[in-house]
Amino acid sequence: PRALLVVAAVAACAAVAHADPIVLRFGTVAPDGTAWARIAKQTSAALSEATHGAVTSKWYFGGIAGDELQMLARMRKDQLDGIVSAGMLCQRLSPSMRVLRMVGLFQTRDESGYVAGRLKALFDEDFRKEGFVNLGDVGIGPDLIFSREPIRSMEELQRSKLWTWSLDDTFVATWPMLGVHLVPLPIDQAYAAYEDKRVDGFISIPAAALAFQWSAAASYMSELTLGVLPGCMVMSHRAWDALGVEERAVVKEATAKFQSRLEQAGRQQDAELIGSLFERQGLKKTPVSPAFAAELRELERVAREAVRDKLIPGELLDRVVGWVHEAHADAQRAPH
């Protein structure tokens, strides 16, 4: 009888423990108050509602949990369950994703998204090997130059000292091959470096330039697209495996909607910022001449060939170049 009482007590405790809600802890460098943060909070509420409170989420915005590599360390210590990455962690966990950061390869979100879709199974396998579940990728925006002086030629570009995120391994490795002087620093040091004139400008997506006030500090924005930043959303296998089958399905649906809303909001914000809001803020657009564009594209092609089979397998690079041409051709045929 005593043994039966013990078993019953253990079972009762297990039932109570199971009834406790699962709180998924997500980190991101995106500041609170941004579109990312608003959509994340909406997703958290929807997840709780869909599971009747069984699964909810807690978000750490603005790098409170550290930069993306520090957040990765926290995940490995079971202090975080997932990360919405602004691209840097994605490249570390999935080396194949470096191809999405190849210099000059992508000019639009559509091109990058098309290739990311074709390579999703490869990315998923990369993440799985590292102990993570890839919940999906999302386009974050085009890389533009926000600078103190206008950049109208290759000579002016090579003369400028430009900040880039120190965790952006592929950009840091490849842009100097074009003779461009990068100054890789953490995000929280970028503004001070500009004020101290250690850098002449920022390579940034529009949303980040607005969120971190770089666009307010700069005077010019080049109409030159240097690439398209891809993001990803990952969870540790430990956290994923703790969910039941139905709970995983709900999390997948909620995160898919989260990424779709991020993509939609990002495209709209890009259009508004680049279209008029940055100019109203005082930024002047610097057009790109055909000669400048042609010279840059050729240098980018040479740089991509230089990292073939080093940063990126040559066979993968060739496939992606072909898909970019397909995406570009589809865009040309689409009604406007």
C-alpha positions in Angstrom: 0.0 0.0 0.0 2.8 2.4 0.9 4.4 1.8 -2.5 1.1 2.5 -4.2 0.8 5.8 -2.3 4.3 6.8 -3.4 3.5 5.9 -7.1 0.3 7.9 -6.8 2.1 10.9 -5.3 4.7 10.9 -8.1 2.0 10.6 -10.7 0.2 13.5 -9.2 3.3 15.7 -9.1 4.0 14.8 -12.8 0.5 15.8 -13.7 0.9 19.2 -12.0 4.3 19.7 -13.6 2.9 18.9 -17.0 0.1 21.4 -16.4 2.6 24.2 -15.9 2.9 26.4 -19.0 5.9 26.0 -21.2 7.6 29.4 -21.6 9.8 29.6 -24.7 12.6 32.2 -24.3 13.6 34.0 -27.4 16.4 36.6 -27.9 17.0 39.1 -30.6 19.1 42.2 -31.2 16.1 44.1 -32.6 15.2 46.9 -30.2 11.9 47.0 -28.4 9.4 49.4 -30.0 10.4 48.3 -33.6 8.1 46.5 -36.0 10.0 43.3 -35.1 9.2 43.7 -31.4 5.5 44.5 -32.1 5.0 41.4 -34.3 6.9 39.2 -31.8 4.5 40.3 -29.0 1.5 39.6 -31.2 2.9 36.2 -32.0 3.5 35.5 -28.3 -0.2 36.3 -27.5 -1.4 34.2 -30.4 0.7 31.3 -29.3 -0.7 31.4 -25.8 -4.3 31.7 -27.1 -3.9 28.8 -29.6 -2.6 26.5 -26.8 -4.9 27.8 -24.1 -2.0 29.0 -22.1 0.0 25.8 -22.4 2.8 27.4 -24.4 3.7 31.0 -24.3 6.9 33.0 -25.0 9.1 35.6 -23.4 11.2 37.9 -25.5 14.5 39.6 -24.8 14.9 42.5 -27.2 17.7 44.9 -28.0 20.5 42.5 -27.3 19.6 42.3 -23.6 20.7 38.6 -23.8 23.9 39.6 -25.6 24.9 39.7 -29.2 24.0 36.8 -31.4 27.0 34.7 -30.5 26.5 35.4 -26.8 22.8 34.4 -27.3 24.0 31.2 -28.9 26.1 30.4 -25.8 23.1 31.0 -23.7 21.1 28.6 -25.8 23.7 25.9 -25.3 23.5 26.6 -21.5 19.7 26.2 -21.5 19.3 29.9 -20.7 17.5 30.6 -24.0 15.3 28.4 -26.2 15.4 30.3 -29.5 16.8 33.2 -31.4 15.5 35.4 -34.1 18.7 36.2 -35.9 19.5 39.2 -38.1 21.6 36.9 -40.3 24.9 36.6 -38.3 24.0 33.5 -36.3 22.4 32.0 -39.4 25.8 31.9 -41.1 27.5 30.4 -38.1 25.1 27.5 -37.7 24.5 27.0 -41.4 27.6 27.6 -43.5 25.5 27.1 -46.6 23.7 30.3 -45.8 26.9 32.2 -46.5 25.9 32.1 -50.2 23.1 34.5 -49.4 25.8 37.1 -48.4 28.0 36.8 -51.4 29.0 40.2 -52.6 26.7 41.7 -55.3 24.9 38.4 -55.9 21.4 39.6 -54.8 19.8 42.9 -55.6 16.2 42.3 -54.4 14.4 40.5 -51.6 12.6 38.4 -54.3 15.9 37.0 -55.6 17.2 36.2 -52.1 13.9 34.6 -51.1 13.7 32.5 -54.2 17.2 31.1 -53.6 16.5 30.6 -49.9 13.4 28.6 -50.7 15.4 26.3 -53.1 18.0 25.7 -50.4 15.8 25.3 -47.4 16.4 21.5 -47.1 20.2 22.2 -47.1 19.9 24.9 -44.5 17.7 22.6 -42.3 20.3 19.9 -42.4 23.1 22.3 -41.4 21.1 23.5 -38.4 20.1 19.9 -37.4 23.8 18.9 -37.3 24.5 21.8 -34.9 21.6 20.8 -32.6 19.0 23.3 -33.7 15.7 23.4 -35.5 15.3 25.9 -38.4 11.9 27.4 -38.0 12.4 29.3 -41.2 14.1 32.3 -42.8 13.0 35.8 -43.6 14.3 38.6 -45.7 15.4 41.6 -43.5 16.3 44.2 -46.2 18.7 45.5 -48.7 22.2 46.6 -47.7 22.7 50.3 -48.4 25.4 52.8 -47.6 24.6 55.7 -45.2 27.5 58.1 -45.2 28.9 61.5 -44.3 29.8 62.4 -47.9 28.3 61.2 -51.1 29.7 58.1 -52.7 29.4 58.4 -56.5 32.3 56.3 -57.9 34.4 53.3 -57.1 37.2 55.6 -56.1 35.0 57.3 -53.5 33.8 54.0 -52.2 37.3 52.7 -51.8 38.4 55.9 -50.1 35.6 55.6 -47.5 35.9 53.8 -44.2 32.6 52.0 -43.7 31.2 50.3 -40.6 29.9 46.8 -40.9 28.7 44.4 -38.2 31.7 42.5 -36.9 29.7 39.3 -36.8 29.0 39.4 -40.5 31.8 37.0 -41.4 31.1 36.8 -45.2 30.9 40.6 -45.7 34.0 41.1 -43.5 35.9 38.5 -45.6 34.9 39.5 -49.0 34.4 43.3 -49.3 38.1 44.1 -48.7 38.8 42.1 -51.9 37.1 45.0 -53.8 39.5 47.5 -52.1 36.7 48.7 -49.8 37.9 49.7 -46.3 35.6 48.0 -43.8 35.7 48.7 -40.1 34.0 45.7 -38.4 32.6 46.6 -35.0 29.7 45.5 -32.7 26.4 47.2 -33.3 26.5 49.1 -30.1 29.8 50.7 -31.1 28.8 51.9 -34.6 27.3 55.3 -33.7 30.2 56.3 -31.5 32.7 55.3 -34.2 30.9 57.6 -36.7 30.8 60.5 -34.2 34.5 60.0 -33.6 35.1 59.9 -37.3 36.7 56.5 -37.1 34.2 55.5 -39.8 32.7 57.6 -42.7 29.4 55.7 -42.9 27.5 52.5 -42.3 26.6 49.5 -44.4 23.1 48.8 -43.1 19.6 47.7 -44.0 17.1 50.6 -43.8 15.3 49.3 -40.7 18.5 49.0 -38.7 19.6 52.5 -39.9 16.4 53.9 -38.5 16.3 51.8 -35.3 19.9 52.6 -34.3 19.6 56.3 -35.5 22.4 55.9 -38.0 20.2 57.5 -40.7 19.7 60.6 -38.5 23.5 60.9 -38.1 24.4 60.4 -41.8 23.9 62.9 -44.6 23.8 60.7 -47.7 22.2 57.4 -48.7 23.6 55.6 -51.8 21.1 54.0 -54.1 23.6 51.2 -54.5 22.3 47.8 -53.2 25.2 45.8 -51.9 23.3 42.7 -51.0 20.2 41.5 -49.2 20.4 40.5 -45.5 18.7 37.2 -44.7 17.5 36.3 -41.2 16.5 33.1 -39.6 14.6 31.8 -36.6 16.0 28.8 -34.7 15.2 26.8 -31.6 17.4 24.3 -29.7 16.5 20.7 -30.2 16.3 20.4 -26.4 13.4 23.0 -26.3 11.8 21.6 -29.4 11.9 18.0 -28.1 10.2 19.1 -24.9 7.1 20.1 -26.9 4.3 17.6 -27.7 3.3 16.9 -31.3 0.3 19.2 -31.2 2.4 21.9 -29.5 5.0 21.7 -32.2 2.4 22.1 -34.9 1.1 25.3 -33.2 4.6 26.7 -32.7 5.4 26.0 -36.4 2.2 27.8 -37.5 2.7 30.7 -35.2 6.4 31.2 -36.2 5.5 30.9 -39.9 2.9 33.7 -39.5 5.5 35.7 -37.5 8.0 35.4 -40.4 5.4 36.3 -43.0 4.4 39.4 -41.1 8.0 40.4 -40.6 8.6 40.0 -44.4 5.5 42.0 -45.2 6.2 44.7 -42.7 9.8 44.9 -43.8 9.0 45.4 -47.4 6.5 48.1 -46.6 9.0 49.9 -44.3 11.8 49.7 -46.9 9.5 51.2 -49.5 8.5 54.0 -47.2 12.0 54.8 -45.8 13.8 54.6 -49.2 10.9 56.3 -51.0 10.5 59.4 -48.9 10.9 59.2 -45.2 14.7 59.2 -45.1 14.7 62.2 -47.4 12.3 64.0 -45.1 14.7 63.2 -42.3 17.4 65.1 -44.2 19.2 62.3 -46.0 20.1 63.0 -49.6 20.0 60.2 -52.2 23.1 59.6 -54.2 22.3 58.1 -57.6 24.6 55.4 -59.1 26.0 56.0 -62.6 26.0 53.1 -65.1 29.8 53.2 -65.2 30.1 53.0 -61.4 27.6 50.1 -61.3 29.4 48.2 -64.0 32.8 48.6 -62.4 31.5 47.5 -59.0 29.7 44.4 -60.5 32.8 43.3 -62.2 34.9 43.6 -59.0 32.2 41.7 -57.1 32.3 38.9 -59.7 36.0 38.6 -59.3 35.7 38.5 -55.5 33.1 35.8 -55.7 35.4 33.7 -57.8 38.2 34.3 -55.3 36.3 32.6 -52.5 35.0 29.7 -54.6 35.6 26.5 -52.7 36.9 28.4 -49.7 33.9 30.2 -48.2 31.4 28.6 -50.5 31.5 25.3 -52.5 31.9 26.2 -56.2 29.1 23.9 -57.2 26.7 25.6 -54.8 27.7 29.1 -56.0 27.1 28.1 -59.6 23.7 26.8 -58.8 22.8 29.9 -57.0 24.0 32.2 -59.8 21.7 30.3 -62.1 18.7 30.6 -59.8 19.3 34.4 -59.4 19.2 34.7 -63.2 15.9 32.7 -63.2 14.4 35.0 -60.5 15.5 38.1 -62.4 14.0 36.7 -65.6 10.7 36.0 -63.8 10.7 39.5 -62.4 11.2 41.0 -65.9 8.3 38.9 -67.3 5.9 39.8 -64.4 3.3 42.5 -65.2 4.1 45.8 -63.5 
